Amino acid sequence: MSEEQATSADQVTAWLRHHPEFFQTRPDLLELMRLPDPRGEAVSLLERQASILRDRNNELRERLNALLDIARENDSLFEKTRLLTLKLMEAKGLEPLCKTLVDSLKSQFGSDAVTLLLYDRDTSIDGALREHVRIVESNDLHDALQTLLRQGKAVCGILRNDEVRELFPQHADEVKSAAMVPLDFQGRQGLLAIGSFDEHHFRSSLGTLFITHLGDVIARRLADTLRDTRRPEAKRA
C-alpha cells in the first residue's frame, strides 16, 4: 500500500468513525463486504460481527459460571466454618477441643494433614492426638515460622522442605502446600497449620478470610479452656 493509499484509508476510517450511521441506510453494502474468518472461509461483515458477539457472549458466560462456582464454594465453606465454630464452642476440655478441630478439618474440609502447635508447657496431650497436637516452645520453631508468628497474619503457599518436616513430620514427603495461622489472644497460644498434598490447593494468592476467622475462634477457645484447666490447681494452692 502506497503512502497515498494509506492516507486515503485513514481518512475513510476517520470519516466512518464520525458517521457510524452511514451503513444504517446502506445495509446492502454490509452484505457485499467479505472478511476472512478464523475457520478459513470468507464471511460477510454482519456474519463476522455475529461471530464476534457469540464469542464474547460465550466468554461472559464462562466468567459468570466461574463466579457462580466461587460463590457456591464460599457458601459451602462458610457453612462448614459456622458448624465447626459451634462445635468448638461446645467442646469441654482441651483434648475434646483439639479432637473436634482435627476431626472436622480432616473430614469436613478435606484437609490432608493438620497440625496444632501449643506453647503451654503445663499442658499434656495423650493418645492418638499426639500425631496432630504438639507442645512446643515458640523459640524452637524454624526462623520462617517465627517470622510468621511475629507478623500475626495467616498465610498460604508452598513451604520449604525443612518447614514441612517441622510442621508435618508424618507427611513430610506428601504435603506440597499449606495454610498457617498464628493463634493469638491474650498472648500467643500456638499455631494452626493445614496441609494439602496438592501444591496448587493453598496457593499464595488464596484469600485467608476463613482461616483467619477460624484462628480467632480457636485462640479464644484455647485461652478459655487453658484458664479453666488451671483454675482447680489455683484453688488447691
N, C-alpha and C positions, 0 to 999 in steps of 0.2 A: 504494500500500500504506500503510495507516494505521500509526501507531506501535504499536498493539496487535498488529496482524498481523505487523509486523516483529519484535517481541519474541517472538511465538509461533514464527515461523520460526527465529529464533536459538536458541530453546530446543530445537526439534526437531533442528536441526543439531548442537547440543552433545550432545544425548542419543544421536544416531546415532554420533557420534564415539566415545562411551564404550561403545557397544554395537554394534560392527561385525558381530557375528554375527546381528543382527536379521534380515537378508534371507536368511541361510542356511536358515532354517526356513520362509521365505515366498517361494520363488522365483517364485510366480505374480505377486507384486507387481512384481517387476523387469520382467516381460513387459508389465505394464499401463502402466508409466511410459514416456511418449513424450517424446523430446528433439529439438530442432531439429538438423539435420545441415548441415554446410557446403554439401552438394550441394542443399539446399533442401527436402528431404523429412524428415518426422518418423520417427525410429527409436526402438527400444526402448533402455533403458539398457544392456542386455547388448550390443546391436549397437554402441552408441556406445563402450562400453569396448573392444570388439574392434577398432573402427576406430582408437581412440587407441593401442592396443597395436601395431597394424600400422604406424602412423605412426612410433612410437618405434622399432620394430624396423627399419624402413627407414632411419631416421636413424642408428641404431647401426651398421647395415651399411655405410652410406656413410662413417661415421667410420673403421670398420675398414679399408675399402678404401683410404681416403686414407692411413692409417698404413702399410698394406702397400706402397702406391706409394712412400711416403717411404723405407721400409726397402729396397725394391729399388733406388731411386735411390742411397741411401747405399752399398749393397753394390757397385753399379757404379762409383761414384765412388772408393770405397776401392780396388777392383781396379785402376782406371786410375792412381790415385796410387801404388800399390805398384809397378806396372810402370814408371812414369816414374821413380820413385826408383831402381830398379835400373839403368835406362838412364843416369841422371845419375852414378851411382857408377862405371859402366863407361866413361864418356866420358873421353878422354885429351886434355888441352889445352883452352884457353879457348874457341876457336871451335867445336870439336865439342860442348863442353858447352852453349854458348849455342844452337847449332843444334838439338841434341836437345831442349832445353827449348821453344824456339819451335815447332818442328815438332810436338811432342807436344801442346802446348796447343791448337794450331790444328786438328790432325787428330783427336786422340782426345777432347779435351774440348770441341770445337766452339767455341772462342774466336774471336770476330770480329776482335780486334786484340790484339796482345801487344807490350809494351814493357819492355825491361830496361835500367835506367839503372845504370851503373857509375861509381864515383868514383875509380878508379885511373888517374891521368894517364899512368902509364908503360905503359898498355895500349893496343893499337890493334885496331880491328875492320875487316876488309876485306870487299869484295863485297856481296852481297845482304843480309847480316846487318845492315848499317848501318841498314836500314829499321826493324829491331826492337831493336837494341842500340846504345846511345849512351854515350859517355864524357862525364860532366858533373861540374861542381862542385856539391856539395850546397847550398852557399850561394847558388847562382844559381837554385835552384828557386823556384817560386811559394811565397808565405808559407804557404798552407794545406798544401802538400806538406811543407814544412819542419816544420810543426807535427805532421803525421803521423809524420815520421821521429823527432821527439823523443819522441813517445808510444810508439813502438816496437811498435805493435799493428796487425794487419790490419784493414781497414775495407772496407765495401761501400756502394754508394749512387750517387746521381746527382751528377755533377761539374758545376762551373761551366764556362762556355764557354772561359774562358782556361786552366783546368786541363786540359780536353780537348785544346786546341790544343798545350799543352806536352807532354802525355803521348802523344797520338796524332795527330801532325801530318798523317799520311797519311789519317786517317779523322776529321778534326775535325768534319765535318758529319754523321757517321753514328753515332759512339759515344754512347749515351744513358745507360749506367750502367757502373760498373767496380768491380773488386775490386783492392785495392792492399795490398802487404805490404812493410815495410822488411826489408832483408836485413842482419841484424846478427849478426856472430860475430867475436870478436877485433877489434872495431871495425866501423864502418859499411862495408858492402860495396856497397850500392846499393839499388835499389827495383824491385820487380816490379809491373807494372800489367797487368791483363787486362780488356779492354773488350768490351762487348756492344752490338749495335745495338738491343736491346730494353731499354727503360727499367725494366722490371719484373724483369729477369733477376738483376741484382745489387742487390736492394732492401736498404735499410739494416738490416732485421730479419733478414737472412740470416746463418746461422751462419758462422763463419770458421775452424772447426777444421781443415779440409783445406788451405786456402790458408796457414794459419799453419804447419802441418806442412811443406808444400811450401817455404815461405820458409826454414824452419830447415835443410832439406836443401840448398837452393841456396846459402845463405850459407856453409855449411861446405864445400861443394864448391868454391865460388869462392875461399875462403880457401886451401884446399889447392892449387888449380890455380895461383893467382897466386903462391903461395910457391914452387911447383915451377918456374914460369916464370922467376923471378928468380934461382934458385939457380945456374945456369951463369954468369950475369953476375957473381955474387959470387965464384965461383971464379976467373974470369979477372982480377978486380980484385986 
